[in-house]
Amino acid sequence: MNILIYGAGVIGCELAHMLCKRNDVTLLARGEWKKTIDKNGLVIRHYLQMKTTVDRLKTIDVLEEDDKYDLIFVVMQAFQLTEVIPFIAKNASSHIVFVGNNMTAQETARMAITDSPMEKEIAFGFQGTAGRRENGKVISLHAGVGMTVGGFDEPLLEQFQRRLKMAFGGTGYHLTWENQMDTWLKCHAAWVLPICYVCYITDGCLPRATHRLRKAILDADLEGYRVLQKLGYSILPVGDEKWFSGLKRPIMAAIFFVIYKTPIGRLMASDHAMHAVSEMQYLDAEFETLRKKAGIPTPTWDSLRKESKINERLVRKI
């Protein structure tokens, strides 16, 4: 299949690496990073697997209206989507998957469809890959690459599912189907934001996170889930809230402790939080809208958010 990966960050590069095993993949990259890939190939150091791969890919820096692909994966930070969607909408390709954090999936789909001169089918996905770029290569952290994917509030059409299965067939990439991706992505934001706040409190050094902060993350995650439940959202994945209370909580606390005290925490959380500050602002602002609408007490969430000074940090970044 002829596939475009629109965006060459860590997630987009890992996705391109997996898909190019069985497909004709083009990667949209820009600037010095595009020059590096063109010269040296896409070099990825797979941290946990202790191996390095090099893929030779076609790259572009502009998506033209008549460039047609069987699938386009848009892998951009959420706050950048308003700039990207007009190019996607005008393009001749019909099957689009927006990958990554997105608190307004319904609005994203509406913009991509309404402004398009041709019929489009829209999906949303989230790939569990973390890491960073350094010295001309990607440092990728994953225990097995896969994507949770589906429509924003309904199942994907069978034909779209078949197309995705065909693209990933034989690559070792795992697809998890989710019919309510808008809800799933909101739940993910509730889970990740307290971790982000602690990244800022510790200035990106998670090993400095105290017992108080580690406990506060668990309490704040549970408060975030309660906000969503108050607004009528289900918790997805189903039962995820049980990891933050009751018998499962000590297991989650132990997992977090290992993550924070090892380099895994840097790759999984703090690298992204410290380098994608504007995206964290977007998630924070969107979740604040939901939190205020729910109108329920969230004392631990409020305390972490205030201590993180997230808005002050973002003002300095802009």
BELPELIN-V15412 format. One record per residue. N is the residue number from 1. RES is the residue in one letter. SS is DSSP state (2 for helix, 1 for strand, 0 for the rest). D_CENTER is the distance of its C-alpha to the mean C-alpha in whole Angstrom. Layout:
n = (N N)
res = (RES RES)
ss = (SS SS)
d_center = (D_CENTER D_CENTER)
This chain:
n = (1 2 3 4 5 6 7 8 9 10 11 12 13 14 15 16 17 18 19 20 21 22 23 24 25 26 27 28 29 30 31 32 33 34 35 36 37 38 39 40 41 42 43 44 45 46 47 48 49 50 51 52 53 54 55 56 57 58 59 60 61 62 63 64 65 66 67 68 69 70 71 72 73 74 75 76 77 78 79 80 81 82 83 84 85 86 87 88 89 90 91 92 93 94 95 96 97 98 99 100 101 102 103 104 105 106 107 108 109 110 111 112 113 114 115 116 117 118 119 120 121 122 123 124 125 126 127 128 129 130 131 132 133 134 135 136 137 138 139 140 141 142 143 144 145 146 147 148 149 150 151 152 153 154 155 156 157 158 159 160 161 162 163 164 165 166 167 168 169 170 171 172 173 174 175 176 177 178 179 180 181 182 183 184 185 186 187 188 189 190 191 192 193 194 195 196 197 198 199 200 201 202 203 204 205 206 207 208 209 210 211 212 213 214 215 216 217 218 219 220 221 222 223 224 225 226 227 228 229 230 231 232 233 234 235 236 237 238 239 240 241 242 243 244 245 246 247 248 249 250 251 252 253 254 255 256 257 258 259 260 261 262 263 264 265 266 267 268 269 270 271 272 273 274 275 276 277 278 279 280 281 282 283 284 285 286 287 288 289 290 291 292 293 294 295 296 297 298 299 300 301 302 303 304 305 306 307 308 309 310 311 312 313 314 315 316 317 318)
res = (M N I L I Y G A G V I G C E L A H M L C K R N D V T L L A R G E W K K T I D K N G L V I R H Y L Q M K T T V D R L K T I D V L E E D D K Y D L I F V V M Q A F Q L T E V I P F I A K N A S S H I V F V G N N M T A Q E T A R M A I T D S P M E K E I A F G F Q G T A G R R E N G K V I S L H A G V G M T V G G F D E P L L E Q F Q R R L K M A F G G T G Y H L T W E N Q M D T W L K C H A A W V L P I C Y V C Y I T D G C L P R A T H R L R K A I L D A D L E G Y R V L Q K L G Y S I L P V G D E K W F S G L K R P I M A A I F F V I Y K T P I G R L M A S D H A M H A V S E M Q Y L D A E F E T L R K K A G I P T P T W D S L R K E S K I N E R L V R K I)
ss = (0 1 1 1 1 1 0 0 0 2 2 2 2 2 2 2 2 2 2 0 0 0 0 1 1 1 1 1 0 0 2 2 2 2 2 2 2 2 2 2 0 1 1 1 1 1 0 0 0 0 1 1 1 1 1 0 0 1 1 1 0 0 0 0 0 0 0 0 0 0 1 1 1 1 0 0 0 2 2 2 2 2 2 2 2 2 2 2 2 2 0 0 0 0 1 1 1 1 1 0 0 0 0 0 2 2 2 2 2 2 2 2 2 2 0 0 0 0 0 0 1 1 1 1 1 1 1 0 0 1 1 1 1 1 0 0 1 1 1 1 1 0 0 0 0 1 1 1 1 1 0 0 0 0 0 0 0 2 2 2 2 2 2 2 2 2 2 2 0 0 0 0 0 1 1 1 1 0 0 0 2 2 2 2 2 2 2 2 2 2 2 2 2 2 2 2 2 2 2 2 2 0 0 0 0 2 2 2 0 0 2 2 2 2 2 2 2 2 2 2 2 2 2 2 2 2 2 2 2 2 0 0 0 0 0 0 0 0 0 2 2 2 2 2 0 2 2 2 2 2 2 2 2 2 2 2 2 2 2 2 0 0 2 2 2 2 2 2 2 2 2 2 2 2 2 0 2 2 2 2 2 2 2 2 2 2 2 2 2 2 2 2 2 2 0 0 0 0 2 2 2 2 2 2 2 2 2 2 0 2 2 2 2 2 2 2 2 0)
d_center = (24 23 19 18 14 14 12 13 11 10 8 10 13 12 12 15 17 17 18 21 22 24 23 24 20 20 18 18 18 20 23 23 20 21 25 24 22 25 28 26 24 20 21 18 20 18 19 20 21 23 24 23 22 23 23 25 23 24 22 22 22 22 22 25 26 28 26 25 22 22 18 16 12 11 8 9 8 9 12 13 13 16 18 16 17 21 21 19 21 24 23 25 23 22 19 16 12 10 6 3 4 8 11 13 13 17 17 15 17 20 20 19 22 24 25 25 28 27 26 22 20 17 14 10 8 5 6 7 8 9 12 14 16 20 23 22 20 16 16 14 14 13 16 16 13 12 10 10 12 14 16 15 18 20 20 20 23 24 25 21 20 23 22 18 20 23 20 19 22 24 21 20 16 16 15 15 16 15 17 16 12 13 14 12 9 12 12 9 10 13 12 10 13 16 15 14 17 19 17 19 22 22 22 19 21 20 23 25 24 27 27 27 24 23 24 23 20 21 23 20 18 21 22 18 19 22 21 19 22 25 23 23 20 20 18 15 15 19 21 18 20 23 21 22 25 28 29 25 25 26 24 21 23 24 21 19 23 22 19 20 23 22 20 17 16 16 14 12 12 14 14 10 12 15 14 11 14 14 10 11 14 13 11 15 17 15 16 19 20 20 21 24 25 25 27 27 28 25 27 25 21 24 25 22 21 24 25 21 23 19 21 24 21 19 23 24 21 21)
